[in-house]
Amino acid sequence: DIGNVSSDAAELIILAVPSAPVVNVSNIEARRATIQWTLTACAVPPVDTCTYMYSVTVVLARTGAIVQNFPSEGSSSVNTTSVRPFRTYNVSVVAQNRAGVGEPGTASFETLQAVSEGPPLNVATSATGLGEITVSWSPPSPDLQNGVITGYNVSYMLVGTAEQFFRDDLTAGDMSAVLDGLSSGSSYSISMAAVNSIGTGVFSTPLIEQETVAEAPTFTSDQVISESRDSSRTTIPISLPPVSEDFSHLWIIVLWLTDEMHDSLVADGESDPLQMFPNNDSFTLYNGRMRGRPYIASEVSQANWPATYVLGDDNNSLNDYGSYRNGPLEQDSPYTVFIWGFSKSVESKMTSRNVRQAGGALPRQYFSFSSSRFLSPVST
């Protein structure tokens, strides 16, 4: 018995939580996007998912972290400017009514690329040749690249001038570049930027200033080493030419050379004895004996450069940098002596010992030389 019941029919409505919205993302740019959603059918009797609808919440997230939360009651889209270039975002849209919170509708999207906000890192420069500067770097911070790096751009200008030059032929795999054709002994301001398909990003600051290698001082033809008449059996006093203050230090290099070897070595007036006989390892057999191996008798600073030098006196005190020996000469033997001068623009760490241990000589622009040909005293 249910008591008195009205003759009017009664409708039973079951209130349920909302279904998952259908989510779509449009108008995607590098730093903005539009998020849209559609609620599924609200009333499928006897179930109603829309009556007493409270709100729709949109959550924008990247790598698990919430970027932005949009309470959006009564609307079906929101515009976001909280996104950054070349990143993947996840969107979750949840509807809530009197019955509770429904299942989320989801979507993901990737923003477009933009120019790099970060310059290359660890930019370093060095003067590596006459009129040349080598620049090295590492890629920008990944979080600031804003796209796929396709190359790099080096900007450089002569200090004190307004004309700007660019080296823009570098690829993404290049981590160093040589700037050539520069003025010797001059300072350049250098900065770098990363490049992607959108364009060139921001250049590095502050500008790096780097001075190019100055041309090495040279000896004129009238400064060739002269031979002294005052000689003993195993020594030769020689007069040394004055040297410019542009030198930092100089080598006195001695070679035992036959006439043929000497003529071959100095035929063009610019030959390099240590490149002809690299790292002191090459030699020529002459009458069963090793010939043609160069040795450094002394390494002398410009400040201590003597006017007269006794070759072969076994006095090794005139060595300001290296440990070299000015050993006795062989009697009745032909010698050639070279002066090798180092410009002050050579990096201080590039000493003679560093060069020899590295297995070679310095680039040609760091030196000049003159030579003198003579026989050691004939035995009596």
C-alpha positions, 0 to 999 in steps of 0.5 A: 500500500503506497497510500494516496497517489496522484493520478498525474504521471511522475518522471524519474530523472537520475543525476549523473556526473558529466561525461568527458568533454571533447577537446580541440586545440587551434590557432597554435602559434609559438606563444599562444593557442586556443583551447576549445571543448564540447560537452557530450549529450546532456540528457539521455533520459533518464540520465541527466549530466547537465542539470546543476552544472557547476563549472568546467576546469581546463588544466594546461600542463607540460612534462607533468607540471601545471602551466595554467589552470582555467576555471571556465564556467559557462564558456566553451573555449579559452585563449592561453599565452602561457605557452613557449615555443617548440614545446609539447603541452597536454590539455585536460578539460574536466566538467563538474555538476551537482553529482560530482566531477566527470572524467577528463577530456584530453588533447596535446599540441606542440607550439611552433618554433621561434628564434633562439632566445639563448646565444651560444655558450662558452664562446672563446677566441684565440689568435691562431694565425696571421690575420686569423682568429679562431672562435669556438663555442657550445650550443645554447641552453636547450630550454632557450633554443626555441627550435631545431638549431640549423647553424650559427652566425659569427659577427665581428668588427674591427674595434673603433669602426662601425662596419660589421662582418658576418660568418653565416655559413656554419652548420649545426655541427660546427663548434668552431670557425676561423675568421680570416682576412683580418688585419694583423695586430688589430683588435676585433669585437666578436659575438655569436648567435644560433640560427634555426628555420625561423631566423637568427637568435640573440647575439652573445654579450658582452662582445669578446675582444680579440687581437690578431697576431701581428706580423713578425719582425724581420731581419733586413739583408744587411743584418745577416749574422757575420763571422768573427775571425777570432776562433778556436778549434771548437767555438765560433764567436758570431756577431748578432744583429740588433732585434726589435722590441716587437720580439718576445724571445728568440732561438739560436738554431744550429745545423750541420749542413753540407753545401747541398743541404744548405743550398736546398734549405735556404734556396727561397730565403724563407725556409724553415729548418724545423719544418724541414727537420720536424721535431728533431727526428729527421736526419741525413747520413753523411760519411756514415754520420748523422747530419742535418739535425737542428738543435737550439743552442739558446733561447734568449729574451729580447731584453737579454739579446747579446751583441756577440754570441760564442757558438760552441763554448758550452756556456749554457747561462744564456737560456732565459726559458728553455734548458738548451746546450750550446755544445762544442762544434766539430772541427772542419765541419760546415754549420748554418746558424738561424735566428728564429724570433717570436712575436710578442703576440704569441700566447705566453704558454706557447714556449719553445718546449711546448712547441717541440713536445707537440711534435712540430714548429709554430706557424710561419707567421710567428718567425723570421730568420737570417742565416750565416754559413761558415766552417768551424776552425780547421784543426792545427 
